[in-house]
Amino acid sequence: MKECDLVLKGGVTSGIVYPGVIQELARSYRLVNIGGTSAGAIAAALAAAAEYHRQSGASATTSTAGYARLPELGQFLQSGIPSLFQPYPMLAPLFRFAGSIINDTQVDPAAIPDEELERDRERILYVIDRGRPRERSAHESSDSPDATTAAMPPMRSRLASGGQLLKRLPALIGSFFRAAAGAYPLPFWFSMAVALGFGAGLLGKVDSVAGLVGCLLIVAAIALLTSVVSVGLCILLDLRRLVGTSFGVCSGLRQDGAEKPALTDWLADEIDAVAGLHTSTNTGTTAELHRPLTVGDLRRVGVNMSTMTSDLASRRPYRLPFDAHGRYAFSEGEMRKLFPARIVDYLKLAGAGISGEASRIDTAAAKALEPIDRGTRRDLPEDLYRLPVGDAFPVVMIARLSLSFPLLLSTVPLYALPSDTPATADPTELAASLRRIVLSDGGLSSNFPIHFFDVPLPRRPTLGISLTYGGKYQPGSALFEMHSLGERTPSLPIAPVDTLMAFLWSLFDTAKDWQDNLQTQLPGYAERIMHIRLFDGEGGLNLDMPAYATAQLLKRGELAGEVLVDAFEQSTPDLADRFDESRYARAISWAATAEAATMNLEDAWRDVSNDKPWPALLDNPQSRRFDNTDSWRRDALMRTLASFAEIGASANERCENDPDTLVASGDIPMQSASLHVQASARDAADGSPCPAPPSPTRVRSGA
């Protein structure tokens, strides 16, 4: 079976498209490296679990059981999404109020006929097969959105224009009244009573129709004003409570009285069930005692998973899983508010090096563990324990740390050593340097980390699934988009910035997504990405999508997976194999960029304008930080740089004498790219002098 890597874009409910995509890809590919952000992290975790099950299965029947479970999850999500988001009881009114406003600002999703799906599938396959867009047919609207026109997500577009806002003002006031009456009934009806009481006093003084109309307008204004003030004060009080819930309305755990599991409960059990670690999906005894699927489990069968999280305390991203041993700690009390009990018990045991590989969790041993001595640090919790990292890191944590959607799901607090502090085995020294970090949604840093698993010359395709908004659905609207190999340079969609709201949202999106957007346009990347279009009322924060909408999103995901497989399976006399074409584009892009870098390096290497040219400086450096031997400087550092300079000298000579022999003189992509040292989001260097292999070593049980 061929291999591929997979990266999934973040979202919230839009991630419902992913089970179908993953199942279709898994029919033709073994998934090696799997990554994503936010909702994409949930799907990545389930895909990694299913691939683990396949690679560790004793028979063909058992090995495919994990992937066979994905359609069941899709069926559950058709009606089960609302139950996954259970607010803290004290914040339930705020949750209901926000949910009501969001639902009122959403439009009903279009019911897209199956024949439209099939028609667009044929269209995109034509693009893939012929390498150029198909001409628009007669039944397709000429003003249907296309790949070069970006639409604002539904809620934003409904609020985008000041003129539209005025037109919708009565409807918005009605939405406010409905939301306030349902979420904050006592202050709302008290406000109504005040307004009616004031109006009753005025009615005795009314002696004309005009006076009656004026009285009614005054009563309405008082009702609106008093309700806005009273309900607004309640909302402000609830917003202040967010500090105590780690800035989230929902923890992800089942709340008292709830019949169904919440998001993190459900995800922890489903990951392990898909992986084949246990058969119960309930939070009963079996599930509570079973060790969760870990990074080490995945690596032992040749599967790797990565997600992104954002540390709000240090204003930086982290690429998960954590690998810096001895650098992190967690508070048991804080963690039990966010993760199931069995996960927290496992963290305590594995962090202490106890039973990390056992199939069952010894809860008694977990209770008996002593916390880290915090010494004189009274600002630290009393119940700190070492966080297991590397192979011992649970897969469910990789997903949960990436999907803390701001204000909807609580952030996850951890305690970490500063990056410039050496990790220590001494608990007292550890506590002295610990700082609290706050991990939020990975989409704040990189919502589509297509750069994951990147190497100069790839051995397998890294396929990407991106989610884009298409505005209002019209018959003939494109449901899928993929870069045609006949197009030299893909272009970014253009969104209108003609209102204040559009301007503000564009500021936010540009700051958040510019790196991902540019990366997706590079040849060698663009042709590996399938864009699934979502329309008004689909995905986003719409937790109450009707069943027909979730069903068609599931179907759209399945077709997208089929199309993506076809894109890399098909090869015609007129069109190269898509992966070969992608490899060729990557080779010339990377070679041209590396060539320019070595030419610049050689110019600096032989420059004598400084008091100490580079060779002289490196021959006898006066460094206080990096103490290396003379032999290392001579045999490693100088030799490496001299080799690069030699390559650059050759290129510079050809540039002067025969520029047509430079890579840059050929027919190459025109996108601007550079080769430079860029800080990584990983928390620790590999530590080995030799680079890590591009994928984990595959070890199949029984082989």
Helices and strands as residue ranges (DSSP letters): E 2-8, G 13-17, H 18-28, E 29-36, H 39-56, H 60-63, H 65-84, G 89-91, H 92-105, H 114-130, H 154-158, H 162-167, H 169-183, H 185-203, H 209-241, G 242-245, E 248-250, H 263-275, H 285-289, H 295-300, E 304-311, E 316-320, E 328-331, H 332-336, H 341-351, H 363-368, E 384-386, G 390-392, H 395-400, E 407-409, E 412-416, H 427-433, E 435-440, G 442-444, E 462-469, E 480-482, H 500-521, G 526-528, E 529-534, H 547-569, H 578-605, H 614-619, H 630-632, I 633-638, H 639-657, G 659-661, G 663-665
